[in-house]
């Protein structure tokens, strides 16, 4: 398995989505995926029955969240790597 940087993922997703999806559409998919993670976690805690509970399912849903988050950043030309490091540096000062 090849390691992938945020920059590589952003470039790939920009090419994939720049002409076909709006940020609103990507955001709606992101919210949908967050809901699917919530279902898995609610199933694990006993708050919801009949939910497929496995690390594989959780991993796929978390991957979808990362996918759509990075896609939104990509089509808006936001450098996530830079932003994450800057935000973390600022947070660690406080």
Buried (B, 14 or more C-beta within 10 A) or exposed (E): EEEEEBEEBBEBBBEBBEEEBEBEBBBEBBEEBBEBBBBBBBBEEEEBEEBEBEEEBBEBBBEBBEBBBBBBBBBEEEBBEEEEEEEEEEEEEE
